[in-house]
Amino acid sequence: MDFQLSDEQELLRDTTRDLLARSYDAESRNKVIASDLGWSRDVWSQLADTGILGLGFDPEESGQIEIMLVLTEFGRRLAPEPLLHAALAPGSVIVDQGSDEQKQLLDEVAEGRLLLAFAHTEPGMRLPTAGVTTTAERDGDAWVISGRKNPVLAGDTADTLVVTAALPDGGTGLFLVHGDAVTKTGFQTFDGQRGAQIDLDSAPATPLGDAVDATAVIERALVRIQSALCAEALGAMEESLRLTSDYLKSRKQFGVTLNTFQTLTQRAADMYVSLELARSMNLYAAMSIADGTLDPTIAARAKLQVARSGRHISQESIQLHGGIGITAEYPVAHYAARLTAIDHTLGSAQDQLHVLIDQISDYEIAML
């Protein structure tokens, strides 16, 4: 198996890193996430100009590896732009299920002129499942949808929503709903991101492709989203560990730097081990998708380890920084908040563990 990046992939990674480094430091990010929008339209335009908003829309040009590289850089800088939730994730669903006419929307998405959102998660939904309580019904020759979706990440600014709804004859369908046809209650999440509660009351809807059971399409989309979240978490962990290592090398106690204390360096070494475990599982998930295997079990394995590593690294980063680690002006606590939010998106570590436990009977031998 080849773990080496191509020249094009390295260029994409470096371009994204440079773009976000020019756009954000700790102070400027805090200002942006405190704004009404919560992210920068100027940065969004730059992402469009570099082709990042359209990653994965043409499988011949880019796929999950490229998405992994870009989202890792987003995690490294804690960039607040809703790249995954307003473009790549719902866009991949349209690629998978949409008609040729509907796929033309992706040109506007890639150019930064149209914002999407994947309205799937409902109150009380803990696991990445395709089953929903929102319903779709025929209204003459048209369709209407009723129900509540919450949280819908990037739903506050969505021009078009990709909505999952239970079909009258069974199964779960996919529909396009105009953003003005729903009631949006926007909010800021504790990690600085934006989302909304979406209420649909007989909202006019257009089937994405045909009005058929799209459970398999939804499950594939959830696997891709989980992989992307793992990549973003990896970038956040890398930067959190770097900040902590630099702090240990510069902060002095009793006239010497903290890295001269063996216990502290051992704890930092344990953080590095957790990071490499997460890196391996992140690669496992992304490369499996790139190889055509979109397996919810692989996604659960990856997210379980990434969540455990993220919790360990974020807690140790704050502890090793001391009091400064929990201040709003210093970035370490913001990395911890983002890692915690990623953990609880589409099922926490505990939820993923239960997914794997439920499958234990499928194996002849189980080892701890």
C-alpha positions in Angstrom: 0.0 0.0 0.0 1.4 3.4 -1.0 1.2 6.0 1.7 3.1 8.7 -0.3 1.3 11.7 -1.5 1.4 12.7 -5.2 2.9 16.0 -6.2 -0.7 17.4 -6.8 -1.8 16.3 -3.3 1.2 17.9 -1.7 0.5 21.1 -3.6 -3.1 21.0 -2.5 -2.1 20.5 1.1 0.5 23.3 1.1 -1.8 25.7 -0.7 -4.5 25.2 1.8 -2.0 25.6 4.7 -0.7 28.8 3.3 -4.2 30.2 2.6 -5.4 29.5 6.1 -2.1 30.7 7.7 -2.5 34.0 6.0 -6.1 34.3 7.1 -6.0 33.2 10.7 -4.1 33.5 13.9 -5.6 33.1 17.4 -6.7 36.7 17.6 -8.2 37.1 14.2 -10.1 33.8 14.5 -11.6 34.9 17.7 -12.8 38.1 16.0 -14.3 36.2 13.1 -16.2 33.6 15.1 -17.6 36.4 17.3 -19.1 38.1 14.2 -22.7 37.6 13.1 -21.8 35.3 10.3 -19.2 33.4 12.2 -16.8 32.9 9.3 -15.2 34.9 6.5 -16.8 35.3 3.1 -13.4 36.5 1.8 -11.8 33.3 2.8 -14.7 31.4 1.3 -14.0 33.2 -2.0 -10.4 32.2 -1.8 -11.4 28.6 -1.2 -13.6 28.7 -4.3 -10.7 30.3 -6.4 -8.4 27.4 -5.5 -11.0 24.7 -6.3 -11.3 23.5 -2.7 -15.1 24.0 -2.5 -15.6 21.4 -5.3 -13.4 18.6 -3.9 -14.9 15.2 -4.6 -17.6 16.5 -7.0 -15.6 15.0 -9.9 -14.2 11.6 -8.7 -11.8 11.6 -11.6 -10.1 14.7 -10.3 -10.2 14.4 -6.5 -11.6 12.2 -3.7 -11.5 11.4 0.0 -7.7 11.6 0.2 -7.7 15.2 -1.0 -10.6 16.0 1.3 -8.6 14.5 4.2 -5.6 16.7 3.5 -7.7 19.9 3.3 -9.7 19.1 6.4 -6.6 18.4 8.4 -5.3 21.9 7.6 -8.7 23.3 8.6 -8.3 21.5 11.9 -4.8 22.8 12.3 -6.0 26.4 12.0 -9.5 25.9 13.5 -10.8 27.6 10.4 -14.5 28.4 11.0 -15.6 28.2 7.3 -18.2 25.5 7.0 -16.4 23.7 4.2 -17.6 20.2 5.1 -21.1 21.0 6.0 -22.0 23.8 3.5 -20.3 22.3 0.5 -18.5 19.0 0.5 -20.9 16.7 2.4 -24.2 17.8 0.9 -22.5 18.1 -2.5 -21.4 14.5 -2.3 -25.0 13.5 -1.8 -26.0 15.3 -4.9 -23.2 13.7 -6.8 -24.4 10.3 -5.6 -28.1 10.6 -6.1 -29.0 13.8 -8.1 -30.2 14.1 -11.6 -28.0 15.6 -14.3 -29.9 18.9 -13.9 -29.6 18.9 -10.1 -25.8 18.2 -10.4 -25.5 21.5 -12.2 -26.0 23.1 -8.8 -22.6 21.9 -7.9 -21.0 24.4 -10.2 -22.5 27.2 -8.1 -21.3 25.5 -4.9 -17.8 25.1 -6.2 -17.8 28.8 -7.2 -18.9 29.9 -3.8 -22.2 31.3 -4.9 -24.5 28.7 -3.4 -24.4 27.4 0.2 -25.8 24.0 1.0 -26.6 22.0 4.2 -27.3 18.4 4.9 -30.4 18.3 7.1 -30.4 14.8 8.4 -29.8 14.8 12.2 -32.9 15.0 14.4 -33.4 15.6 18.1 -32.4 12.6 20.1 -30.4 11.0 17.2 -27.1 9.8 18.6 -25.9 7.3 16.0 -25.1 7.8 12.3 -28.3 6.1 11.0 -30.4 6.6 8.0 -33.7 6.3 9.8 -35.6 9.6 10.4 -39.0 10.7 11.7 -39.4 13.7 9.3 -42.0 12.7 6.7 -42.4 13.3 3.0 -45.9 13.2 1.5 -47.3 13.7 -2.0 -49.2 16.9 -2.6 -50.7 16.3 -6.1 -47.8 16.0 -8.4 -45.4 17.6 -5.9 -43.9 16.7 -2.5 -44.0 18.4 0.9 -41.9 17.6 4.0 -42.8 18.1 7.6 -40.6 17.6 10.6 -37.7 19.0 12.6 -34.0 18.7 11.9 -31.6 19.7 14.7 -28.7 20.3 14.7 -28.1 21.2 11.1 -24.5 22.4 10.9 -24.3 25.4 8.5 -28.0 25.4 8.3 -28.3 29.0 9.3 -26.9 30.2 6.0 -28.0 27.5 3.7 -29.6 28.6 0.4 -30.6 25.0 -0.4 -31.0 22.1 2.0 -30.5 18.4 1.2 -33.2 16.9 3.5 -33.8 13.3 4.5 -37.4 12.2 5.1 -39.4 9.0 5.5 -41.2 8.0 2.4 -44.9 7.0 2.4 -44.1 3.5 1.2 -41.2 2.9 3.5 -37.5 3.8 3.4 -35.8 7.2 3.6 -35.7 9.6 0.6 -33.6 12.6 -0.2 -35.1 15.9 -1.2 -34.0 19.4 -2.1 -35.7 22.2 -0.1 -35.2 25.9 -0.7 -33.8 27.7 2.4 -36.6 30.3 2.3 -39.3 27.5 2.6 -38.3 26.5 6.2 -38.0 28.1 9.6 -34.4 28.5 10.7 -33.4 29.1 14.3 -29.7 29.8 14.1 -27.3 29.3 17.0 -23.6 29.3 17.8 -22.1 26.0 19.1 -19.7 26.0 22.1 -16.7 25.5 19.7 -17.5 28.6 17.7 -19.2 26.9 14.7 -22.7 27.8 13.4 -25.8 25.7 13.1 -29.6 25.9 13.1 -32.7 24.1 14.0 -34.7 23.6 10.8 -38.5 23.3 11.1 -40.4 22.1 8.0 -44.1 22.6 7.9 -45.4 21.1 4.6 -42.3 22.7 3.0 -42.3 22.3 -0.8 -39.6 19.7 -1.8 -38.1 18.3 -4.9 -36.9 14.7 -4.9 -33.1 14.3 -5.3 -33.1 12.1 -8.3 -36.1 9.8 -7.9 -38.3 9.6 -4.8 -36.9 6.2 -3.9 -35.3 4.7 -0.8 -31.9 6.3 -0.5 -30.7 4.6 2.7 -27.5 3.3 1.0 -26.7 6.8 -0.3 -27.3 8.3 3.1 -25.1 5.7 4.8 -22.3 6.4 2.4 -22.6 10.1 3.0 -22.4 9.6 6.8 -19.3 7.5 6.3 -17.6 10.2 4.3 -18.6 12.9 6.8 -17.1 10.8 9.7 -13.9 10.4 7.8 -13.7 14.1 7.1 -14.3 14.9 10.8 -11.5 12.5 11.7 -9.2 14.4 9.4 -10.1 17.7 11.0 -9.6 16.3 14.4 -6.1 15.1 13.4 -5.1 18.6 12.4 -6.4 20.0 15.7 -4.5 17.4 17.7 -1.2 18.0 15.8 -1.4 21.7 16.5 -2.4 21.2 20.1 0.6 19.0 20.7 2.9 21.4 18.9 1.7 24.3 21.1 2.2 22.2 24.2 5.7 21.0 23.2 6.8 24.6 22.5 5.4 25.7 25.8 7.3 23.0 27.7 10.5 24.2 25.9 10.0 27.9 26.8 8.2 28.1 30.2 10.5 28.1 33.2 10.0 26.9 36.7 12.8 26.9 39.3 15.1 28.4 36.8 14.8 25.7 34.2 12.4 25.0 31.3 9.6 22.5 31.9 10.9 20.0 29.4 13.7 19.2 31.8 11.2 17.5 34.1 11.0 13.9 33.1 7.4 13.4 34.2 6.2 16.2 31.9 8.1 15.0 28.9 6.7 11.5 29.5 3.2 12.9 29.4 4.0 14.7 26.1 5.4 11.5 24.7 2.1 9.7 25.6 0.3 12.5 23.7 2.4 11.8 20.6 1.5 8.1 20.8 -2.2 9.0 20.9 -1.6 11.3 17.9 0.0 8.6 15.8 -2.8 6.1 16.7 -5.3 8.7 15.4 -3.3 9.4 12.3 -3.2 5.7 11.4 -7.0 5.3 11.8 -7.6 8.5 9.9 -5.6 7.2 7.0 -7.4 3.8 7.3 -10.8 5.5 7.0 -9.9 7.8 4.1 -8.0 5.2 2.1 -10.8 2.7 2.5 -13.2 5.2 1.0 -10.8 6.1 -1.8 -10.6 2.4 -2.5 -14.4 2.2 -2.9 -15.1 0.7 0.5 -17.6 2.9 2.4 -18.0 0.7 5.5 -19.8 2.1 8.6 -17.8 -0.3 10.8 -14.5 1.2 9.5 -15.9 4.6 10.2 -16.9 3.6 13.7 -13.4 2.2 14.4 -11.7 5.3 13.1 -13.9 7.7 15.0 -13.6 5.8 18.2 -9.8 6.0 18.2 -9.8 9.6 17.0 -12.2 10.6 19.8 -10.2 8.8 22.4 -6.9 10.4 21.2 -8.6 13.8 20.9 -9.8 13.7 24.5 -6.4 12.6 25.8 -4.5 15.3 23.9 -6.9 18.1 24.6 -7.0 17.4 28.3 -3.2 17.0 28.6 -2.6 20.1 26.6 -4.6 22.2 29.1 -3.1 20.5 32.1 0.5 21.0 30.9 -0.2 24.7 30.1 -1.7 25.3 33.5 -4.0 28.3 33.9 -3.3 29.9 30.6 -4.6 26.8 28.9 -8.2 27.7 29.7 -8.2 31.4 28.7 -10.1 32.5 25.7 -7.1 34.5 24.3 -4.9 31.4 24.1 -5.8 28.7 21.4 -5.4 25.5 23.4 -8.8 25.6 25.0 -10.3 26.3 21.5 -8.7 23.2 20.2 -10.1 21.2 23.1 -13.6 22.6 22.4 -13.4 21.7 18.7 -12.2 18.2 19.4 -15.0 17.7 21.9 -17.5 18.9 19.3 -16.2 16.5 16.7 -16.4 13.7 19.2 -20.1 14.3 19.7 -20.9 14.8 16.0 -22.6 11.7 14.5 -22.0 9.7 17.7 -19.5 10.0 20.5 -16.7 7.6 21.3 -19.1 5.7 23.6 -21.7 5.5 20.8 -19.2 4.2 18.3 -18.1 1.6 20.9 -21.7 0.4 21.1 -21.9 0.2 17.3 -18.9 -2.2 17.4 -20.2 -4.1 20.3 -23.4 -4.8 18.5 -21.4 -6.5 15.7 -19.3 -8.7 18.0 -21.3 -11.8 17.1 -20.2 -11.4 13.4 -16.6 -12.5 14.4 -15.4 -15.9 15.4 -12.6 -14.5 17.6 -12.6 -11.2 19.5 -9.5 -9.9 21.2 -9.1 -7.0 23.6 
